[in-house]
Amino acid sequence: IGWLSQISPERARRAMRAQAVTKLSYLKRLAAKIKLPLVLEWADEFLTGSDGKLILFATHCNVIAEIKQRYGNTAVVIDGSVVGRKRQLAADQFQLDPRVRVLAGNLKAAGVGLGLTAASAVAFAELGWHPGGHIQAEDRAHRIGQSKKIMVVYFAARGTVEEKLLKLIQKKNKVLSATLDGS
């Protein structure tokens, strides 16, 4: 970056921003790895303590893969690799098959446009960057036809970048709510 700043200060600034984003992304992945065993333990307790269905949202493929591996045939996956009709088939299987109790979904791929009202709980194993993405993801379970209350859980690893990210998301959410409410 020092060398680049001599040649092109603007490119050096862009490289420094990219470097910061790369560090943040790495720290988010590390936080996810640290807390995933506890998230899965919570999910196990939810599944054994109820007959409800659970949507577990994540952002990284390895987290989604671990969720799928943990729950095997009782889980379906909707991530970027599941496209077209297969995405709707996975959603339908979650909705209609009583043996399928977990949907492991990427926040972007499964967080928009699907009706997943069979869920009785939505949990965020990882946080996205924007509150709007979380709201959209929560709304997959809060669609027309939903007749029961939905539990929503956000997991953030204490003392990590995620804790700061959660506070930032909560602050943005307050501003968003106040704007939409007209206050």
PLY file of the C-alpha trace (Angstrom):
ply
format ascii 1.0
element vertex 183
property float x
property float y
property float z
element edge 182
property int vertex1
property int vertex2
end_header
0.00 0.00 0.00
2.96 2.30 0.69
4.32 1.65 -2.79
0.87 2.05 -4.35
0.27 5.37 -2.56
3.34 6.79 -4.33
1.95 5.78 -7.71
-1.76 6.39 -7.15
-3.11 7.71 -3.84
-6.68 6.88 -4.89
-5.81 3.25 -5.63
-3.98 3.05 -2.30
-7.12 4.28 -0.49
-9.24 1.67 -2.29
-6.72 -1.04 -1.42
-6.77 -0.01 2.24
-10.60 -0.17 2.28
-10.47 -3.61 0.64
-7.92 -4.72 3.20
-10.20 -3.58 6.06
-13.21 -5.40 4.57
-11.11 -8.55 4.16
-10.07 -8.39 7.81
-13.67 -7.88 8.94
-14.86 -10.78 6.81
-12.19 -13.03 8.28
-13.12 -11.99 11.82
-16.80 -12.71 11.07
-15.88 -16.21 9.81
-13.80 -16.79 12.93
-16.67 -15.70 15.21
-19.01 -18.06 13.35
-16.60 -20.95 13.83
-16.27 -20.21 17.54
-20.00 -20.02 18.25
-21.33 -22.68 15.87
-21.14 -25.54 18.44
-23.30 -23.49 20.83
-25.74 -22.55 18.05
-26.11 -26.23 17.16
-26.55 -27.14 20.82
-29.36 -24.57 21.07
-30.92 -25.94 17.87
-30.73 -29.50 19.25
-32.55 -28.37 22.40
-35.18 -26.56 20.34
-35.80 -29.62 18.16
-35.96 -32.10 21.05
-38.07 -29.78 23.22
-40.73 -29.06 20.61
-42.28 -30.41 17.47
-41.60 -27.13 15.66
-39.56 -26.41 12.59
-36.49 -24.20 12.54
-34.92 -21.92 9.96
-31.20 -21.40 10.60
-29.76 -18.53 8.59
-26.04 -18.19 7.92
-23.80 -16.37 5.46
-20.92 -18.79 4.90
-21.11 -22.08 2.98
-19.12 -24.01 5.57
-21.59 -23.07 8.32
-24.54 -24.16 6.18
-22.70 -27.40 5.34
-22.13 -28.15 9.04
-25.80 -27.55 9.80
-26.81 -29.90 6.99
-24.33 -32.52 8.13
-25.61 -32.31 11.71
-29.28 -32.78 10.79
-28.92 -34.97 7.69
-32.22 -35.95 6.06
-34.21 -33.86 8.53
-32.75 -30.71 6.94
-32.88 -28.99 3.58
-30.51 -26.35 2.26
-31.17 -23.19 0.32
-27.99 -21.38 -0.61
-26.44 -19.96 -3.75
-25.83 -23.43 -5.17
-29.56 -24.26 -5.09
-31.09 -22.51 -8.08
-34.32 -22.26 -10.01
-36.98 -24.86 -9.36
-34.76 -26.72 -6.87
-34.96 -23.75 -4.49
-38.77 -23.88 -4.45
-38.68 -27.68 -4.10
-36.49 -27.36 -0.99
-38.86 -24.74 0.44
-41.86 -26.98 -0.32
-40.17 -29.93 1.34
-39.59 -27.83 4.47
-43.19 -26.64 4.40
-44.90 -29.96 3.75
-42.73 -32.85 4.91
-43.10 -33.45 8.66
-39.73 -35.25 8.75
-37.92 -32.11 7.54
-37.55 -29.86 10.58
-34.58 -27.68 9.68
-33.94 -25.31 6.80
-30.32 -24.20 6.60
-30.43 -21.08 4.50
-28.05 -18.50 3.20
-29.23 -15.08 4.30
-29.38 -13.83 0.71
-30.58 -16.95 -1.11
-33.23 -18.07 1.40
-33.94 -14.71 3.01
-36.04 -13.23 0.21
-39.13 -14.27 -1.72
-39.99 -17.58 -0.04
-42.92 -18.42 2.18
-41.67 -20.58 5.04
-44.64 -20.38 7.42
-44.12 -23.94 8.68
-41.32 -22.54 10.86
-41.96 -21.85 14.49
-38.47 -20.40 15.02
-35.96 -18.41 13.00
-32.37 -18.21 14.20
-29.40 -16.33 12.81
-26.28 -18.43 13.23
-24.41 -15.60 11.51
-25.18 -11.95 11.07
-25.38 -10.13 7.78
-24.23 -6.55 7.29
-27.61 -4.82 7.00
-30.76 -4.84 9.14
-32.95 -5.00 6.03
-31.59 -8.44 5.20
-32.45 -9.72 8.66
-35.95 -8.25 8.51
-36.54 -9.85 5.11
-35.25 -13.19 6.41
-37.48 -13.04 9.50
-40.42 -12.28 7.22
-40.03 -15.65 5.45
-41.78 -17.16 8.48
-44.16 -14.21 8.95
-45.98 -14.57 5.65
-49.68 -14.60 4.85
-51.09 -17.78 6.31
-48.95 -17.75 9.45
-51.21 -18.37 12.44
-48.71 -18.83 15.26
-46.10 -16.74 17.00
-42.54 -17.08 15.72
-39.49 -17.08 17.95
-36.58 -15.13 16.45
-33.06 -15.58 17.87
-29.86 -13.75 16.96
-26.56 -15.32 17.98
-23.54 -13.06 18.41
-20.24 -14.14 19.92
-19.42 -11.90 22.87
-16.16 -9.98 22.60
-15.94 -10.35 18.80
-16.57 -8.15 15.81
-20.06 -9.67 15.74
-20.99 -8.07 19.03
-20.11 -4.68 17.54
-21.91 -5.55 14.32
-25.05 -6.50 16.25
-25.03 -3.17 18.06
-24.61 -1.37 14.74
-27.47 -3.36 13.20
-29.71 -2.57 16.19
-28.89 1.13 15.84
-29.66 1.05 12.10
-32.88 -0.84 12.83
-34.02 1.92 15.23
-33.36 4.57 12.59
-35.17 2.49 9.98
-38.17 1.93 12.26
-38.35 5.59 13.21
-38.20 6.58 9.55
-40.95 4.16 8.55
-43.11 5.19 11.53
-42.69 8.85 10.64
-41.12 9.72 13.99
0 1
1 2
2 3
3 4
4 5
5 6
6 7
7 8
8 9
9 10
10 11
11 12
12 13
13 14
14 15
15 16
16 17
17 18
18 19
19 20
20 21
21 22
22 23
23 24
24 25
25 26
26 27
27 28
28 29
29 30
30 31
31 32
32 33
33 34
34 35
35 36
36 37
37 38
38 39
39 40
40 41
41 42
42 43
43 44
44 45
45 46
46 47
47 48
48 49
49 50
50 51
51 52
52 53
53 54
54 55
55 56
56 57
57 58
58 59
59 60
60 61
61 62
62 63
63 64
64 65
65 66
66 67
67 68
68 69
69 70
70 71
71 72
72 73
73 74
74 75
75 76
76 77
77 78
78 79
79 80
80 81
81 82
82 83
83 84
84 85
85 86
86 87
87 88
88 89
89 90
90 91
91 92
92 93
93 94
94 95
95 96
96 97
97 98
98 99
99 100
100 101
101 102
102 103
103 104
104 105
105 106
106 107
107 108
108 109
109 110
110 111
111 112
112 113
113 114
114 115
115 116
116 117
117 118
118 119
119 120
120 121
121 122
122 123
123 124
124 125
125 126
126 127
127 128
128 129
129 130
130 131
131 132
132 133
133 134
134 135
135 136
136 137
137 138
138 139
139 140
140 141
141 142
142 143
143 144
144 145
145 146
146 147
147 148
148 149
149 150
150 151
151 152
152 153
153 154
154 155
155 156
156 157
157 158
158 159
159 160
160 161
161 162
162 163
163 164
164 165
165 166
166 167
167 168
168 169
169 170
170 171
171 172
172 173
173 174
174 175
175 176
176 177
177 178
178 179
179 180
180 181
181 182
